[in-house]
Amino acid sequence: MRGGPLLNGRANATGALTEMTSNTAKFRPATRLVHGGVQRSQHGETSEAIFLTSGFVYDNAEQAEATFTGAVQHYQYSRFGNPTVAMLEQRLAEIEGADVCCATATGMAAVNAALLSHLKCGDRMVASRALFGSCHWIVSTLLPRYGIATEFVDGGDLDQWRAALSRPANLVLLETPSNPMLEMVDLRAVSDLAHAAGAIVVVDNVFATPLLQQPLTFGADVVVYSCTKHIDGQGRVLGGAVLGGEKWMNEVLRPFIRNTGPTLSAFNAWLLLKGMETLALRVDAASRAAAAIADFLAIQPGVSRVWYPTRADHPQHDLAVAQMSAGGTLVTFEVAGGKAGAFAVMNGFGLIAISNNLGDSKSLATHPATTTHMRIGEDERARLGITDGVIRLSVGLEDVEDLKEDLAGALSKLRA
Ligand SMILES: *Cc1c(COP(=O)(O)O)cnc(C)c1O
């Protein structure tokens, strides 16, 4: 696995990158997370090189001309392609089982590019109501300015999807499991309905990670990530990615990315490559800890309810175990006493930090009603089940017994 010469794998995903794909295709995911996409320079470095360069030089004018006509593969400009970014894109594509990946500067840049590259004035979208806050803003505030209308449905209710998709549509956007209530959407059923209505399906797969759920295998067309979350996983950098089939990615998404420039920096791509090397270890450990914590919380006094996708009491447990190989790193629970109760518990944490971020090696707790979901208003929160007592916990890599002790200590404040 020496990797081929450093060619422009982005503009033209043939040649060297195809060879590399076949080199790592026989390996299992944990191996591909370490070796996928590696392109070594002439120096034979062990760790992926960081190509912090905005531009590239040509041997002669003829080579520059041939690069621009597409006759030869050569990097042109880092907004179009960069060797370090290309390594990340190839590794992510292999893990997702997608033809092509385009990395972006943030998760929101990925969502925005997927929507705006595909939609035009007069188009119609259908989206699950439980969307990440900024996704909700794009759909409900930005897109209507360009004449793109959206019908929202309760993601777990197939009848609502069926009704909304009984009319022609252009794009379906959904998150599963959703933030913060961990509601599941039936990817296979919704993809079939969407395709019959003429729509492509874009899945925000952040909560599941590429390891626990592969939306493309259930019929989705495009997967988007905030790499800021589990893919970096150590709270260092922002990043995003769009993955999909060769035709859509190269003809629809790539021209939008190349010309509008939500490009990922080579340095951040390198950190994400390093994050991917440990992704399987981290997600597996945090997901096992989260499942144990969900079971622990369910029997604590003061906890009125726990949501965790693979727990038997999750309302969509059967769908969760059919779609996901494990429940993920997030646990949502409701404490007694509403906002005052939730604040007492949050302020009672010693080890667990208060943050609106997630997917970090450090465990982080969020009170959605007063932070991430403050702006959507009380009625919409009630509709989504986000009560004032709800706390979202992103489980990190600490010893699970220390986390349980911290939770028990914080919950004891409810009785103080
Ligand atoms: C964080 C997040 C995003 C946005 O990603 P950024 O990297 O912060 O831009 C989108 N969707 C979900 C589900 C997220 O958790």
The ligand as an ORCA input file, in Angstrom:
! r2SCAN-3c Opt
* xyz 0 1
  C     -23.050     19.590     14.482
  C     -24.090     19.145     13.541
  C     -24.259     19.761     12.298
  C     -23.442     20.963     11.866
  O     -22.083     20.719     11.798
  P     -20.947     21.858     11.998
  O     -19.676     21.098     11.792
  O     -21.123     22.406     13.367
  O     -21.185     22.891     10.957
  C     -25.251     19.291     11.468
  N     -26.036     18.262     11.827
  C     -25.895     17.634     13.016
  C     -26.810     16.498     13.357
  C     -24.921     18.046     13.907
  O     -24.801     17.433     15.098
*
